[in-house]
Amino acid sequence: MKTRLLYFWESVRTSFWFIPGLMAFGAIAVSFIMVAVDRRVHLDSSFLAGLMYVGGPEETRAILSTIAASMITVAGVTFSITIVALTLASSQFGPRLLRNFMKDRGNQIVLGTFIAAFMYCLLVLRSVHSAPEPLFVPSLSVSFAIALALANLGVLIFFIHHVSASIQADRVIASVYAELLEHIERLFPEELAEEIGEGEEEPAGLEAEEDGHHQAHHIPASHGGYLQAVDRSGLVSIARKNDFVIHLRYRPGEFVMVGSTLATVRCTLRPDESLSGQIAASLIVGPQRLPEQDAEFAVHQLVEIAVRALSPGINDPYTAISCTDWLGSALCHFAGKSFPSAQHHDEDGKLRVVDRPVTFLGITNAAFDQIRQYGRSSAAVTIRLLETLAKIAVHTRNSEQRQAILRQADMVAKAGEESLPDANDRLDVQERYRAFLEALGGTALFTEPSVGQTLSRKT
């Protein structure tokens, strides 16, 4: 339940309407407060003449109407500019990058400011009275509305600058990278010690911990979509109460087919339908990937920008190279992190949940496979891939990480040998591969000769 609430709150918090909605409700509250203050506080007329608004009911209505009309007009223009920016971002960087633009705090606050000013003026306007009713002109409230209108001019200038800067490729890439670092620190908080393996395979003691749970009950997916979040603590609690061991078949970010097995329950007695429903409810499946528990989400965003830049219609290798640089930096951070265990135990130390872990090899493949495949005919991209892998090699902590980047470097070197028509370009690729091997610390760590070594011996 906690995971589902956090998932809902994150969806609301990053939506385009949440901040403007809060600001609109705030404007309603401020309008009533300001009018109430105007009714109770009578300031000296000389003070009002010098600093505050002084005017009759008709002039006050005209000013408030003008400000309200201008604010809603500017809000419409702001919304139109935002839609144009989203369209441009979708075509240039990919539709999955729209989420980053929609949750941009600057755009949300700007739109909320104009809407809040409109609602404030509209509500203050209704409090202005003239004869034969008791005369009332909320001078303080109108003065605040005028100050708000002047401040919104600065907000409009900021918005134009902000939108212009936010659609620049380098700014978008840096923003996605910053989000990726946040997810790395949140999902992988522990540092990795030197020369400690990750252990993708289940430990030998896993069967012993499952001893006595002879039956296997499969829980199917009622609908398809991407696995967005897993309530692991809830699953551990369910498994402990019923003496289960739950094996998850998907990890966040993977696509779930309708009717496929979401989880397998190892148990002594077959669970009833209500328990199966509780387990299925602990796995949130939705129409799109979300970054809250998906370690590869931001990696795929950077890869998407790079792949689009390498398409024949755009043909922008510089953007692809920039993405490669930032991905290399992210892999250096991943190399220093301890990946969470696939096994989750209860308070008594008994195994309760086994999920599919994220591995350094999987992250490396997600970062570089598609860029290598789509950029194999570009000498600049191929060379930069090898240079980036050499930089990552310096930060590797164990043999599994070195094997992962060696595998990637072998494929890059082979792709360059096969796809680059110019001999000098191939020589440059081989030179970068040798530099990569030196950064990796030689080849004595590996038992099998690599493809890149075979290619380099040809020269």
N, C-alpha and C positions, 0 to 999 in steps of 0.2 A: 504493500500500500504506500509506503514511504517513497519508493522509487517511482510509482505512478504519479504521486502528487508532485514530486520534484520534476518529473517529465512534463506534467501539465503546466507547472509554474514556469519552467524554462521556455515552453512553447508560447505562453502568454507574454512573458517578459521580452522575448525577442521579436514579437509581432510588430507590424507597422503602426497599429492603432493604439497600442497600450499607453505609450507616453503622451501622445496627443489627447487621448481620453482622460488621463489623469489631470493634464493641464486644463482641459475644458471644465472638469468638475471643480478644480481649484479656482478657476475664474468665476464660477457661479458662487462659490463660498465667499470669495473676496468681494464680489459686487454687493452681496447682502451685508457684509461687515462694514464696507466703506459707507454705504447708504445709512446704516444704523449709526455710525460715528457722526455723519453729517447731521442727523436728526438731533443728536444729543450735545454736540460740541458747537459752540458759537465763537468763532475767532474774531479778533479785532479787525474792523474794516480797513484800517491802514495797513495791517499785515496782509490782508487779502489782496488789497490793491497792488502791493509790491510783489507778492510771490504767487498768489493763488488766482484761480479763474474767478472773474466777477462778470456776471451777465444775467440777462433775463431768461425766462423760460423758453421763448422762441429761439433765441440765439443758442441756448444750451442744447435744445433738440437738434438744431441744425448741425452743431459741432459733433455731437454724438452720432448722428445719422451719417455724417460724412466719414468719420473715422470707421464706423462699423462697415459701411459699404466698401471703403478702400481696403480694409483688412480682409474681408471675404473675397474681394477681387484678387488681392495679392496671394491669398491662400490658394485660390484656383490656379493662378499662374505657377506658383511653387509646385503644386501637385502635378501640373502638366510637365514642367521641367524635370521633375523626378521620374515620371513615366518615360520621358525621352531618354534620360540617363539609364534607366533600367533596360530599355530596349537596346540601346547601344552596348551596354555591358553584356547582355544576353547573347548578342550576335558576335561580339569580339572575344569574350572570355568564357562563354558557356552559360547555359541556363541555371546550373547548380550554383553559380556565383551570385545569383539574384538574392539568395538568403543573406549574404553579407551586406548587400546594399540596403535591403529592407530593414535589417536590424541596426543600421547605422544610427547612432544616437544623435549626430548632428542634424540629419534630415528629419528625424522624429521631433526633436525639440523645436526646429524652425517651423514645421507645420503646426505643431501644438501651440506655439507662440501666437501665430496669426489667428488661429481658431479661438484661442482663449481671449485675445483682444476683442474679437468680434462679439463673442458671447458676453463679455464684460460690458461693453458699450450698449448692447441690446438690453441687458437687464437694468443698467443704470438709467437708461432712457425712459423706462416705464415708471420710474419714481419721480420724474419731473412733473410738477403740477402748477397750474396758473389759475387765475380767477375764472369762475366763481368759487373754485375749490381753494383751500388754504394754499397760499403761495409757498412753493418749496423748490429750491434749486440746489442740488447737491454739489456745492462748489469744490469740496475736497475730492469727491469722486470724479468730477469732470477734469480737474487738474491732473489726477492720476491717469485718466484716459489719454489726455494730451501727452503726458510724459511717456506713456506706454507706446503711443503712436510714433513718437520720435525715436524711442529705443528700437522699435521694429524696423526702422530704416536701416539701422546698423545690422540688425539680424538679416535683412534681405541682402545686404552687401556680403555678409559672411556666407550666406547660403550660395550665392553665385560663385564665390571663390571655392567653397567647400566642394560643390558639385564638380567644378572644373578640375580640381585636384584629385577627387576620388575616382575618376574614370581613367586616370593615367595608369599605364600598365605596371610600372615599377611600384606605384603606390598600392595597387591592388595586390600585387605579389607579396609585398612586405606585410600588408594587412593579413593575408591568409597565413603567412609564416608566423606572425605574432600569435594568431589564434592557435596554430599548431603547437607552438611552444607552451601555451597555456594548457592544452590538453595533455601534452607530454608530462608536465609537472603534476597535473592532477591525477592522471591515470597511472603514472609510473613514479611515485614519490621517492622510492628508495634507490640509492646509488648502488652500482654493481662493483663488486670487488674484482681485483685482477685475477685472470685465469680461472674464472668460475663459469662452467657451462650452463646453458639455459635448460637443456633436457627437454626436448620436444616430446619424447616418448614418455608414456606413463611409467612411474617407478615400479620396480619389481614387486614391491609390497602392496600394490594396489589390489591384486587378487586376494591377498590375505585379509585386507581390510573389508572386502566385500563378502567374505566367507559367511555363508548362511543365507545370503540373498540369491536364491536360485532362480526365481522367476523373473522374467523380463516382460514388462508391460510398456507398449509404445503409445505415446500420446500424439495424435495427429494434429496438424494445423488446420483450423477451421476456415481460414482465409489466407490468401497469399499476400506478400509484401516484404518489406525489409524489416529485419529484426532491429528495433531501435533501442531497446533497453531491456536489461535482465535484473530482476529483483533477487539477487543472490542471497541476501540475508533472509528474505521471505521463503525462498526455496529450502535453505538450511533449516529454518524453523519447521516447515511442513515435513521435511524428511526426518527430522528428529522426533517429532510427535508420533510419526507412523512407522519409524524404523525403516526408512527407505535409503537407497543410494540413487541419486538422480544424475543421469548422464545427459548433458545438453549436446545437441547435434549441430547447433548453429552458434555463431558468435555475433555480437552486434555489428551491423553493416552488411551481413550476408542476406541474400534473397531467399525467402521461404516459399516453397511451392505449396499450393493447396493440397491437403491430404498427406504431405510429407511428415516424417517423424520429427516433431519439435524436441522431444526428450524421451529418454528411455529410463523407466523406473525399475531398478533392481530391488526386489522385495521378496518376502516370504509369503505374503498374501496379496492377491490382486486388489489394487485400489479401486474404490467405487467411483462413480461418475462425478460426484461432488469434489473428491480429491483431485481427480484428473482436471476438472475445471479450474481448481485453485492453482494447480501447477501451470496450466496453460495461461491463466491470467497473470502470472508472474513474468511472462515473456511478452513484451509489448511489440506488436507487429503493425507497421504503418506503411503509407504509400511512398515514403522517401527516407533516405538515410539521414541520421542526425548525429552530431559530433559528441554528444554527452558521454557515450561509452564506446564509440567507434574510433579506435586509434588511427585508422587509415583514412578517415574522412577528409581532413585537411590535406593529407598527402595526395589524395586523388584530385582535389581541387587544383593544386599546383600542377599536377600532371595534365589535367584537362586544359589548362591555359597553355602549357607547352605544346601539347598535341595540336591544338587549334592553330597555334602560331606556326607550326610546321606544315600545315595543310597547304596545298597548291594555291588555294584562293587567297590566303593571307601571306604566306611565305615570309615569315618574320623570325629568322633564326636567333636574333638577338634576345627576343623575349623568351624563347626556349632555353637559351643559354642562361639567362637570368633565373629562370625556374630551376634549372639544374644546380646552380650555385646555392640557392636557398634550400633545395632538397638535400644537398650535401651537408649543409650546416645542420639541418634537422636530423640527419642520420648520425652525425657526430654526437648530438644530444642523446639519441636512442642508444648509441653504443655505451654510454655511461650509465644507463638505467637498468635496474633489475626488473625483469618482466614478471608480472604476478604469476603465482602458481595456478595450475589448472585445478588443483584440489582445494576444497573448502570443507573444513571440519566444524563440528559443533563445539559447545563449551566443554564437553567431556573428551574432546580430542578424537572423536569418531568421524570417519569420512562420510560426508553427506551429499556433496555436489561435486561433479567433475564436469568442467566445461572445456571448450576448445580455446587454447591460449593463443595470444598473439606472439609471434616470434620475430626475431631480428631478420631472418631470411625472408619471411613474408613481407615485412616492411620494406626491405631492400628491393624485392621484386616489384612491389606496388609502386615504388618511387621511380624505378629506372627501366622497367620492361617496355612500356609503351613508348617512352621517349627514344629508347634504343631502336625499337622497331620502326617508328615513323621517321626517325632522323638518321637512319643508316646510310642514306645517300648524301648526307651533309658532312663534309670533313670537319667543319667547325664544331658541330654538335658532337660528333664522335670523339674528337680530341678533348673537348671539354668534359665529356662523361668520364674518360679515363683520368683526366686531371682531378676531377672531383672525387673519384674512387680512391686515388692516391692520397688525397687529403683525409678521407675517411679512414684509410688504413692506419694512419698515425694514431687515431683515437680508439682503435679496436682493443678489446680487453681479453678476448679468448679466441680459441681456435674456431669455434662455430661462427663467430662474426667474421673472422678472416676467410673462412670457406665461403661464406655468403657473398662477400664482395669480390673474392677471386672468381667465383662462378660468373658474376655479373661482368667482370672485366674480360673474362674469356669470351663471352658472347659479344661484347662490344668490339673486341679486337677481331673476332671472326667476321662480324658484320661489316667492319671496315675493309677487311681484306677482300671480301666478296663483292661489295657494292661500290667502292670508290674506284673510278676509272683511272685516275692519275697515279702514277707510280710514286711520285713525291709525297702525295697525300698518304699513301699507304705506308711509306717510310716514316712519316710523322706519327702515324698511329702506332706503329711498332715501337718507336722511340718512347712515346708516352706510356706504352704498356710496360716497357722495361723499367721506366721510372716508377711505375706503380708497383712492380715486383720489389724494387729496392725499398720503397716506402713500407711495403708489407713485411719486410724482413727476410726476404729470400723465399725459396720454394721448398726448403727442407722440411717445413711443417706439413707438407701435403704429400700424400702417398702416390697420387696419380698425376701424370703430366697434364698440364692445362692446354687448352686449345691455343691460347695466346702464345705459350712457349713454343708450340709446334710451328706457329706462323712466324715467330721471330727467328727460328732456326733456318727458315727458308732463305733468309737474307744473309 
